[in-house]
Amino acid sequence: MQKSDSLKITKLVALHLALLQQFVGISAVATYGRAIADGNLSNYKQILPSILNFEQVAASAFSSFLLSRFGRKTILQYGTIGSAVANFIIFIGFYISNDKPSLSVVLILMALFYYMINFNLSLGPIVWMYIP
């Protein structure tokens, strides 16, 4: 394989990572955190977005340590799996919200916090560190 072919493949991978990162739903969680809190989570409606944004900053600061310790590929793989698990737990929380509202609140809050930590340790900053 020639050097120019390798460079083209690297650019293609970087482009796909940046594009696919936008489909994981982090913008929806960060932007609509207050709307997600409507209904069963109305007690947390005002503070939830602030907590999620603080968590975002704290986790992003720790991600460079993880990058040097475990490598990009490992972090991206675990980040993708973690996001899928968190989204599934959020789905379950909303699905059972009519039958078991107290359990629903706990599941949704825990999954939102896990999702934000997971994303900001992996898929968020690592993709932008990967591209250069």
N, C-alpha and C positions, 0 to 999 in steps of 0.2 A: 504494500500500500504506500502510495506516495504521500509526501508531507501535505500537499494541497488537498488530497482526499481526506486525510485525517482532520485537517482544519475545518473542512466543510461539514464533516460529521459532528465535530465538536460544536460548531455554531448551530447546527440543526437540533442537537440535544438541548443546548442552552435555550433556544427559542421555544421548544416544546415544554420545557420545564416552566418557563415564565408564563406561557399561555395556560397550561394546565393548572398552575397554582391558583389562578383566578376562579376555577370551578369548585374549589373545596368549600366554599360557603362562609369564609371568615368575614367577608364584608357584610353579609346578612346578619351574622351574630353581633358584630360590633355596631353596625348602624341601627339595627332593629332590636337591640337588647331590651330596650324599654317596652317595645310592643310585645316581645316574647313574654315579658313579665305581666302583661294584662291577664285578667282572669284569676287563676289560682295563685299567681305570684304577685298580686297587686300590692302586698305589703313591702315588696322589695323593688317596686317599680322605679323609685327615684335613685336608689343607691346602686342597683345592679350594673348600669353602664359604667359608672365610675370604678367599681371593683374590677370589672372586666378589662378596662383600659389600663389600670394600674398593674394588673396581672400581666398584661401584654408587654409593658415596659420591663418589668422585672424578669420575665422569662427570656425576652430578647437579649438582655444583657448577659445572661448565662449561656446563650447558645454558642458563642465563640469558643468557650471552654469545651463544650461538647464536640464541636467541630474538630478541634485539635486532638481531642482524646479518642474519638471513635471513627471519624472520617465522614465524608459527605454521603456516600451511598447508604451506609448503615442508618444514619440519622433520617434520611429521606424515606427509607423503607419503613422504619418504625413509626415515623410521623404519619405516613399514609395509613398504616394499619390503625394507629391510635385515633385518627380523625374518623375513620369509618366506624370504629367501635363507639365513639362519642355520639356520632350522628344516629346510630342505631338506638342507643340508650335514650336520646332525646325523643326519637320516634315512639319508643315504648312509653315514655312518660306522657306524651300527648295522647297516645292511644288509650291509656287507662285513666285519663284525667276525669272522666265522668263517673267511673266506678269507684276509684280510690284516689280522691283528690290530695290527701296528705302524702301518700307515697309518690304520687305524680310530681308534686312540688319538689320533693327531695331528689328524685331521679333527674328531673330537668335541671335543677341548680347544680348538682354534682357533675352532670354531663357537660353543661356549659363551661364550668370552671376547668374541667379536664380538657375540653376541646380547646379553650383558649391557651392553656399552658402547653398542651401538645403542639398546637400550631406554631406558637411563638418560640418553641424550642427547636422546631424542625422545619416545617414547610415554609414558614414565613421568611426568616432571615437567611436560611441556608441556601435557598434557591438563588437569592441575590448575591450570595458569596460564591456560589457555584459558577455563575455566568462569567465573571472575569477570568 
